[in-house]
């Protein structure tokens, strides 16, 4: 026996209505409290509304339903991908807990009581620069601050999250070393080198990278014959040196450096060929006047 052909929705709707006694269909759809004249009018209004609905639907572009379905599917896929990302993070965390935390439980229990890091690290927020990975810092070894272009504002610049961290690290944690790490292809330094002297200061990025303006001025003067990319690379290192000078504008940092209780270091990580340069500010041999060059010692190139 042949299978019955699909029944159009309009026929199904009309037949289902007509198959019911008038009293039943009006009681079910419109409620029981209708008089006989009101029943017929309500029934007509219902059919008219349904025909209007069919007419409106017929005017939609033929591919609209498919487009909406595709968008829902894309949204669902994005949601699933987001869940996959955090599922991966969950497994990384559990792997850390299993292989690091539980195997070194005494160490982590001691850290729960307090911290006494030897280093404070000031590095860039760039996702390609991770001090714990490239220098192998373990939990409890380094107090870290990461900002755009690894800049240190002067003491006179006023409050920021960077100098708040400096105050805590130096005065409370008593760190013995501050290491400022610059890096290759730094977008923050590129923004610093690209900005005009007189521009709208409403940009948060410009308002921050202007901290390195002295490094920019020296770079423009010393490397004016170089290409813009080469100037940026020059400024990536120059800005580290000026951040070290800016550290000395904090009275409690300068005092501890002069006493020998604190050392200031610069570093430069080139992630293109994976090399690292490290140097230490020579406090006694440096002339700390504004914009002056300062002496370094213990300069090494790791490759």
Protein Blocks (a to p, Z undefined) as FASTA:
>chain_A
ZZdddddfklmmmmmmmmpcfklmmmmmnopabcfklmmmmmmmmmmmmmmmmmmmmmpc
fklmmmmmmmmmmmmmmmmmmmmmmmmmmmmmmmmmmmmmmmmmmmmmmmmnoccdfbdc
dddfbfkbcfklmnopaehiaccdddehiiacdfknopcfklmmmmmmmmmnopabdcdd
ddehifklmmmmmpcfbdcfkbmklmmmmmmmmmmmmmmmmmmmpcfklmmmmmmmmmmm
mmmmmmmmpmklmmmmmnopaccddddddfklopaddddddfklpccbehiacddehiac
dZZ
